[in-house]
Amino acid sequence: RLPSNVYKVYLPYVDAVCVWPDRIELIEFKVHDPMKAVSQLLYYKTLAMVDEDLRKFMPRPIVLKLVYWRDDPNLRAFCQANGIIFEVDHPPWLDPILRDYGYKV
């Protein structure tokens, strides 16, 4: 008998897909572990290029965007090196969540 986790369905998904007249944006939001988002976005781009629902919007370029709650120069440089737009967004409602994760805000 195989372990039950073998039967688990893996469904990768991006946090947001925005279709604009001149591009398709894949957006990943992270509260912690933002480095994971870089590889996720690169993988999502591969999936988006063959996605049935997005095919009708091709050949628009696919733009990757990582949104994080604080600036990080190293992460920004890593995103830039991988063709990913890095944005900072820190709305006030996020502070209690950040505190729950142990961040000082």
C-alpha positions as CSV (number, residue, x, y, z in Angstrom):
1,R,0.0,0.0,0.0
2,L,1.3,3.5,-0.9
3,P,1.3,6.4,1.5
4,S,-1.8,8.6,1.3
5,N,0.2,11.7,0.3
6,V,1.0,10.0,-3.0
7,Y,-2.6,10.6,-4.0
8,K,-2.7,14.2,-3.1
9,V,-3.3,16.5,-6.1
10,Y,-0.8,19.3,-6.5
11,L,-2.4,22.4,-8.0
12,P,0.0,25.2,-8.4
13,Y,-1.6,28.6,-8.5
14,V,-0.5,32.2,-8.7
15,D,-2.1,34.8,-6.4
16,A,-3.3,37.1,-9.2
17,V,-3.5,37.0,-13.0
18,C,-4.2,40.4,-14.6
19,V,-4.8,40.6,-18.4
20,W,-4.1,44.0,-19.8
21,P,-4.4,45.2,-23.4
22,D,-0.6,45.0,-23.7
23,R,0.5,42.3,-21.2
24,I,-0.5,39.5,-18.8
25,E,0.7,40.0,-15.3
26,L,1.3,37.1,-12.9
27,I,1.5,38.5,-9.3
28,E,2.7,36.7,-6.2
29,F,2.2,38.3,-2.8
30,K,4.5,37.1,0.1
31,V,4.4,37.8,3.8
32,H,7.4,35.6,4.6
33,D,9.8,33.4,2.6
34,P,9.9,35.7,-0.4
35,M,12.7,33.8,-2.1
36,K,10.3,31.0,-2.8
37,A,8.2,33.4,-4.8
38,V,10.9,33.9,-7.4
39,S,11.0,30.2,-8.4
40,Q,7.2,30.0,-8.1
41,L,6.8,32.9,-10.6
42,L,9.2,31.4,-13.0
43,Y,7.3,28.2,-12.9
44,Y,3.9,29.9,-13.2
45,K,5.2,31.7,-16.4
46,T,5.9,28.3,-17.9
47,L,2.4,27.1,-17.0
48,A,0.8,30.3,-18.3
49,M,2.3,29.9,-21.7
50,V,0.4,26.7,-22.2
51,D,-2.7,27.5,-20.3
52,E,-5.9,27.1,-22.3
53,D,-7.7,30.1,-20.7
54,L,-4.7,32.4,-21.4
55,R,-4.0,31.2,-24.9
56,K,-6.7,33.6,-26.3
57,F,-4.7,36.5,-25.0
58,M,-1.4,35.5,-26.5
59,P,1.1,36.6,-27.8
60,R,1.0,39.3,-25.1
61,P,4.1,39.3,-23.0
62,I,3.9,37.7,-19.6
63,V,5.1,40.0,-16.8
64,L,6.1,38.6,-13.4
65,K,5.6,40.6,-10.3
66,L,6.5,39.9,-6.6
67,V,4.9,42.1,-4.0
68,Y,6.5,42.0,-0.5
69,W,5.8,44.0,2.6
70,R,9.2,45.6,3.1
71,D,12.1,46.6,0.9
72,D,15.0,44.2,0.6
73,P,17.8,45.3,-1.7
74,N,19.1,41.8,-2.1
75,L,15.7,40.4,-3.0
76,R,15.1,43.4,-5.4
77,A,18.4,42.6,-7.2
78,F,17.6,38.9,-7.4
79,C,14.2,39.7,-8.9
80,Q,15.7,42.1,-11.4
81,A,18.3,39.4,-12.4
82,N,15.4,37.0,-13.1
83,G,13.2,39.5,-14.9
84,I,10.7,39.9,-12.1
85,I,9.3,43.3,-11.0
86,F,9.7,43.8,-7.3
87,E,7.1,46.0,-5.5
88,V,6.7,46.9,-1.8
89,D,3.2,47.2,-0.3
90,H,2.6,47.4,3.4
91,P,-1.0,48.2,4.2
92,P,-1.8,48.9,7.9
93,W,-4.1,45.8,8.2
94,L,-1.0,43.6,7.6
95,D,0.7,44.6,10.8
96,P,-1.2,42.1,13.1
97,I,-0.5,39.3,10.6
98,L,3.2,40.2,10.6
99,R,3.3,40.2,14.4
100,D,1.8,36.8,14.4
101,Y,4.7,35.6,12.2
102,G,7.1,37.2,14.7
103,Y,8.1,40.2,12.7
104,K,8.7,43.5,14.4
105,V,6.7,46.2,12.7
